[in-house]
């Protein structure tokens, strides 16, 4: 039980490294490219690779198929909304809004009965969110004070809710026997279904030809990296971790990639040191340790049944 939880935490740390590495890669894409097609190709390619190596290839039944489709669509829609939101808001505003995602995950988990309402856990999540906000803003509180909730902010906030729903639906469906507790299978079918559904609207509008006429070799190289490492591997990690940890614990690891990016920027002299970084980093690490400790003691994780 303890070993499975520990391995899930180690996998999630690997997830944070891969996610952090995806930020500069994602910035390489031509803004003129369809975000829906980019996400669709990532999902379909990663899902097809997994399907080739999957031992159990039997197609899921109607109920399981619907759940896989919803899971895939939740993540695909989040990524597509993220790219769209960046056309209206700054990366700082986007990163600031993303700290709400673990809070949404916890509230959804409480609503559907996966986790129990605990003020201590909510307070710890808020502490981690505050620390992450200091890190992503580079302690620029003046910039954060001018934050306004416009169109870009609103749609990305909705995207955060969709992302928070992913872990909860996967855990709920598995716990209730609606889908098998098979991370590989769930990841594969979720990617395939999500890839089809997110790309279908643009395909029906006849935009496929324009997409391939615009895409460059550099775009395809970036897409290949994101497909293999920040889609295929990271989604599988999320599925494994979701079966062993609570949804809010899994979502809380989303606070860590900005810290890794900050460390890299400080190491290479891109960002100047500020005393607030040390305090924020300590707050974040303490918050993560408190969440992990509470998670290991909570009956909500269901580790004994895994």
Backbone torsions as a table, in degrees:
resi	resn	phi	psi	omega
1	UNK	NA	-51.9	179.0
2	UNK	-64.7	-40.0	180.0
3	UNK	-62.3	-39.7	179.0
4	UNK	-66.7	-40.6	178.8
5	UNK	-65.7	-42.2	179.6
6	UNK	-63.3	-43.5	179.0
7	UNK	-63.3	-34.5	177.4
8	UNK	-65.1	-40.8	178.2
9	UNK	-65.1	-40.6	178.7
10	UNK	-65.1	-41.2	177.1
11	UNK	-63.6	-39.4	179.6
12	UNK	-67.9	-31.6	174.8
13	UNK	-66.2	-40.6	174.0
14	UNK	-60.5	-39.3	177.2
15	UNK	-57.9	-42.9	-179.5
16	UNK	-64.0	-38.0	178.7
17	UNK	-64.8	-45.0	179.9
18	UNK	-65.5	-41.3	179.1
19	UNK	-65.0	-42.5	178.9
20	UNK	-61.1	-37.2	179.8
21	UNK	-71.0	-18.3	-177.0
22	UNK	-79.3	-20.7	-176.2
23	UNK	-59.4	-53.2	178.8
24	UNK	-67.0	-29.1	179.5
25	UNK	-69.4	-43.1	-179.3
26	UNK	-63.1	-26.9	-179.4
27	UNK	-73.6	-9.6	-177.6
28	UNK	-81.5	-14.5	-175.5
29	UNK	-69.8	145.6	173.8
30	UNK	-64.8	124.1	-179.5
31	UNK	-59.9	-20.1	-177.9
32	UNK	-76.2	-14.6	-177.9
33	UNK	-71.3	146.3	177.2
34	UNK	-67.0	121.9	179.5
35	UNK	-66.4	-33.5	178.9
36	UNK	-64.6	-42.2	179.4
37	UNK	-69.0	-37.1	177.7
38	UNK	-60.2	-47.8	179.1
39	UNK	-66.2	-40.8	-179.5
40	UNK	-60.6	-45.9	179.7
41	UNK	-64.5	-40.6	177.4
42	UNK	-58.5	-49.0	-176.1
43	UNK	-68.1	-46.2	-177.1
44	UNK	-65.2	-41.5	179.9
45	UNK	-65.7	-47.0	179.3
46	UNK	-63.6	-42.0	178.9
47	UNK	-64.5	-39.3	179.4
48	UNK	-65.3	-39.2	178.0
49	UNK	-62.8	-43.5	179.3
50	UNK	-66.4	-36.4	-178.7
51	UNK	-63.9	-35.7	-179.8
52	UNK	-61.7	-38.2	-175.5
53	UNK	-98.0	2.1	-178.5
54	UNK	-78.7	131.6	-177.6
55	UNK	-75.8	-44.5	-179.5
56	UNK	-93.1	100.2	-174.2
57	UNK	-100.1	6.1	179.3
58	UNK	-62.4	134.6	-177.9
59	UNK	-71.3	142.8	-177.5
60	UNK	-68.7	158.5	175.4
61	UNK	-71.6	-176.9	-174.4
62	UNK	-62.6	-48.7	-177.5
63	UNK	-63.2	-49.3	179.2
64	UNK	-62.6	-40.1	179.3
65	UNK	-61.6	-39.7	177.9
66	UNK	-65.2	-40.5	-179.8
67	UNK	-67.2	-44.2	176.7
68	UNK	-59.2	-39.9	-179.9
69	UNK	-64.3	-43.4	179.8
70	UNK	-66.7	-41.8	178.1
71	UNK	-59.5	-47.3	179.7
72	UNK	-63.7	-40.3	-178.6
73	UNK	-68.4	-35.3	178.7
74	UNK	-59.6	-48.1	-179.3
75	UNK	-73.0	-40.6	179.6
76	UNK	-61.9	-42.7	179.2
77	UNK	-64.7	-37.9	178.8
78	UNK	-61.0	-48.2	-178.9
79	UNK	-65.1	-40.9	179.2
80	UNK	-64.4	-42.6	177.8
81	UNK	-64.1	-38.0	179.5
82	UNK	-60.8	-47.6	178.4
83	UNK	-62.2	-40.1	-179.9
84	UNK	-67.2	-41.4	-178.6
85	UNK	-63.2	-33.3	-179.6
86	UNK	-66.9	-13.7	174.9
87	UNK	-78.2	-12.8	-176.8
88	UNK	-119.2	-25.0	-176.0
89	UNK	-129.5	165.2	-179.6
90	UNK	-80.3	158.0	175.5
91	UNK	-58.0	-31.2	178.4
92	UNK	-63.4	-45.8	179.3
93	UNK	-63.2	-39.8	179.5
94	UNK	-63.5	-46.4	-179.6
95	UNK	-64.8	-36.6	179.0
96	UNK	-64.6	-40.0	179.5
97	UNK	-69.9	-30.2	-176.0
98	UNK	-66.3	-20.1	179.4
99	UNK	-67.7	-11.5	177.1
100	UNK	-79.4	-16.3	-172.6
101	UNK	-60.5	-47.2	177.1
102	UNK	-62.5	-32.7	177.7
103	UNK	-66.5	-42.2	175.7
104	UNK	-61.6	-41.3	-179.5
105	UNK	-60.8	-40.9	-179.9
106	UNK	-67.6	-42.7	-179.9
107	UNK	-64.6	-40.3	177.7
108	UNK	-66.1	-41.8	179.7
109	UNK	-61.3	-37.8	176.9
110	UNK	-66.6	-42.4	-176.8
111	UNK	-61.6	-41.3	-176.7
112	UNK	-93.0	2.3	174.1
113	UNK	85.1	14.6	178.4
114	UNK	-78.7	-39.0	177.0
115	UNK	-122.6	159.7	178.4
116	UNK	-98.9	146.3	178.9
117	UNK	-67.7	123.4	178.7
118	UNK	-137.4	123.1	-179.3
119	UNK	-63.1	-36.1	-179.6
120	UNK	-63.2	-42.4	-179.8
121	UNK	-68.0	-41.9	178.1
122	UNK	-61.8	-41.7	178.1
123	UNK	-63.8	-38.8	178.4
124	UNK	-65.8	-40.9	176.8
125	UNK	-63.3	-39.8	178.3
126	UNK	-66.3	-38.0	176.8
127	UNK	-63.3	-44.8	178.1
128	UNK	-63.7	-39.4	179.2
129	UNK	-64.0	-40.5	178.2
130	UNK	-63.4	-45.2	178.8
131	UNK	-62.4	-43.2	179.4
132	UNK	-64.4	-35.7	179.7
133	UNK	-65.2	-38.9	176.3
134	UNK	-63.2	-40.3	-177.7
135	UNK	-69.6	-48.4	-176.2
136	UNK	-68.9	-26.5	179.3
137	UNK	-87.3	-4.0	-174.7
138	UNK	55.5	37.8	179.0
139	UNK	59.8	27.2	177.6
140	UNK	-92.6	80.4	-176.1
141	UNK	-70.7	-26.6	177.8
142	UNK	-65.1	-38.8	178.5
143	UNK	-67.1	-37.4	179.2
144	UNK	-70.1	-29.4	-178.0
145	UNK	-66.9	-21.8	179.5
146	UNK	-91.7	13.7	-177.7
147	UNK	-68.2	133.9	176.8
148	UNK	-131.5	146.8	-178.2
149	UNK	-91.5	90.8	178.3
150	UNK	-100.2	-160.0	-177.7
151	UNK	-63.6	-48.6	-178.8
152	UNK	-61.3	-42.7	179.0
153	UNK	-65.0	-39.3	-177.4
154	UNK	-66.0	-44.7	-177.9
155	UNK	-69.9	-33.8	179.1
156	UNK	-72.1	-33.9	175.7
157	UNK	-61.5	-39.3	175.0
158	UNK	-64.5	-39.1	176.7
159	UNK	-61.6	-36.8	177.7
160	UNK	-64.1	-36.3	177.4
161	UNK	-66.0	-41.3	177.6
162	UNK	-62.0	-44.4	179.1
163	UNK	-62.8	-40.1	178.5
164	UNK	-65.3	-30.9	179.6
165	UNK	-72.3	-21.4	-176.7
166	UNK	-61.1	-56.7	-178.0
167	UNK	-61.4	-38.1	-178.6
168	UNK	-67.0	-44.4	179.5
169	UNK	-65.1	-41.8	179.5
170	UNK	-61.0	-45.3	-179.6
171	UNK	-67.3	-43.9	-178.9
172	UNK	-62.8	-46.3	-178.3
173	UNK	-65.0	-37.1	178.7
174	UNK	-70.0	-45.8	-179.1
175	UNK	-62.5	-30.3	-178.3
176	UNK	-97.2	10.9	175.2
177	UNK	70.9	18.3	-180.0
178	UNK	-78.8	-28.6	173.2
179	UNK	-136.5	152.1	179.8
180	UNK	-69.6	153.3	177.9
181	UNK	-79.3	65.3	-176.7
182	UNK	-127.1	96.4	-176.7
183	UNK	-57.3	-37.5	-178.1
184	UNK	-64.1	-47.2	-178.4
185	UNK	-65.4	-44.5	-179.9
186	UNK	-62.8	-43.0	179.1
187	UNK	-62.9	-46.4	-177.3
188	UNK	-60.8	-54.8	-176.7
189	UNK	-69.7	-32.6	176.9
190	UNK	-65.0	-41.9	178.3
191	UNK	-64.5	-45.9	-178.6
192	UNK	-63.2	-47.3	-179.1
193	UNK	-65.8	-43.7	179.3
194	UNK	-63.8	-38.9	178.7
195	UNK	-62.9	-41.7	179.0
196	UNK	-66.9	-47.9	-173.8
197	UNK	-68.0	-39.3	-177.3
198	UNK	-74.9	-27.8	-179.3
199	UNK	-89.8	-14.5	-175.4
200	UNK	-60.4	-45.2	-179.3
201	UNK	-58.1	-47.5	179.7
202	UNK	-67.1	-32.6	177.9
203	UNK	-65.3	-43.1	179.2
204	UNK	-66.9	-26.4	178.5
205	UNK	-83.9	0.9	176.3
206	UNK	73.7	31.3	-176.4
207	UNK	-96.4	2.2	-177.2
208	UNK	-65.0	-43.1	-179.8
209	UNK	-61.4	-42.4	178.6
210	UNK	-63.7	-36.6	-179.9
211	UNK	-63.5	-49.8	-178.1
212	UNK	-71.0	-22.9	175.6
213	UNK	-74.7	-25.5	-177.0
214	UNK	-93.3	-33.0	-173.9
215	UNK	-65.0	139.9	-179.0
216	UNK	-110.9	174.0	178.1
217	UNK	-63.9	-37.1	177.3
218	UNK	-63.5	-40.3	177.2
219	UNK	-62.4	-42.3	-179.3
220	UNK	-67.0	-36.0	177.9
221	UNK	-65.7	-44.3	177.3
222	UNK	-63.5	-39.1	179.6
223	UNK	-64.9	-38.3	179.3
224	UNK	-63.8	-42.2	178.6
225	UNK	-63.9	-47.4	-179.2
226	UNK	-63.7	-35.0	-179.4
227	UNK	-65.5	-47.4	-174.3
228	UNK	-75.3	-42.4	-170.3
229	UNK	-103.5	-40.8	-176.7
230	UNK	-103.6	10.1	171.6
231	UNK	-122.7	-65.3	-175.8
232	UNK	-61.4	-54.5	-175.3
233	UNK	-70.5	-46.2	-175.5
234	UNK	-67.1	-36.7	179.7
235	UNK	-68.7	-36.7	176.2
236	UNK	-64.0	-41.9	177.9
237	UNK	-60.4	-42.8	178.9
238	UNK	-59.8	-40.2	-179.6
239	UNK	-66.9	-43.5	178.7
240	UNK	-62.1	-46.9	-178.0
241	UNK	-65.6	-35.6	-178.6
242	UNK	-63.0	-31.5	179.5
243	UNK	-76.5	-16.1	-173.6
244	UNK	-115.5	-19.2	-178.0
245	UNK	-128.1	166.4	178.9
246	UNK	-73.9	154.2	179.9
247	UNK	-56.6	-39.7	-179.1
248	UNK	-69.3	-32.2	177.1
249	UNK	-67.7	-44.5	178.0
250	UNK	-61.6	-46.1	-178.3
251	UNK	-65.1	-31.7	-177.5
252	UNK	-63.5	-24.1	176.7
253	UNK	-65.3	-14.0	174.2
254	UNK	-65.6	-15.1	176.3
255	UNK	-76.8	-20.3	-170.6
256	UNK	-79.6	-40.0	-179.2
257	UNK	-51.8	-42.3	177.2
258	UNK	-59.2	-33.6	177.7
259	UNK	-66.7	-40.9	178.0
260	UNK	-65.1	-39.5	177.4
261	UNK	-63.4	-42.7	178.5
262	UNK	-61.2	-43.9	178.9
263	UNK	-60.4	-41.5	178.7
264	UNK	-65.1	-41.8	179.8
265	UNK	-65.3	-39.2	176.9
266	UNK	-67.1	-39.3	-179.1
267	UNK	-63.4	-40.5	-177.4
268	UNK	-95.3	8.4	175.6
269	UNK	74.0	19.1	-179.6
270	UNK	-77.6	-34.9	-178.9
271	UNK	-119.8	139.5	177.6
272	UNK	-79.2	146.9	-179.0
273	UNK	-70.8	139.7	173.8
274	UNK	-132.1	140.7	-178.8
275	UNK	-57.4	-30.0	-178.9
276	UNK	-63.7	-23.6	-179.7
277	UNK	-62.4	-42.3	-177.5
278	UNK	-64.9	-44.4	179.7
279	UNK	-64.3	-44.9	-179.8
280	UNK	-63.7	-40.9	179.4
281	UNK	-64.2	-42.0	178.6
282	UNK	-64.4	-42.3	177.9
283	UNK	-60.2	-41.8	-178.6
284	UNK	-66.7	-45.0	-179.2
285	UNK	-65.3	-41.3	177.9
286	UNK	-63.6	-41.0	179.1
287	UNK	-61.9	-43.4	-179.9
288	UNK	-64.7	-39.8	178.6
289	UNK	-65.5	-40.2	178.3
290	UNK	-64.9	-41.4	178.6
291	UNK	-64.2	-43.1	-179.5
292	UNK	-66.1	-39.8	179.5
293	UNK	-65.0	-43.9	178.8
294	UNK	-66.5	-35.3	-179.1
295	UNK	-65.4	-39.1	-178.2
296	UNK	-67.9	-23.2	-178.8
297	UNK	-96.6	-10.8	-172.7
298	UNK	-83.6	140.6	175.1
299	UNK	-72.2	-15.3	-177.1
300	UNK	-68.0	-20.7	-178.3
301	UNK	-77.3	-20.4	177.5
302	UNK	57.7	31.8	-176.0
303	UNK	-62.4	-30.9	-177.0
304	UNK	-65.8	-22.5	-177.8
305	UNK	-93.3	-3.0	-177.1
306	UNK	-97.0	NA	NA
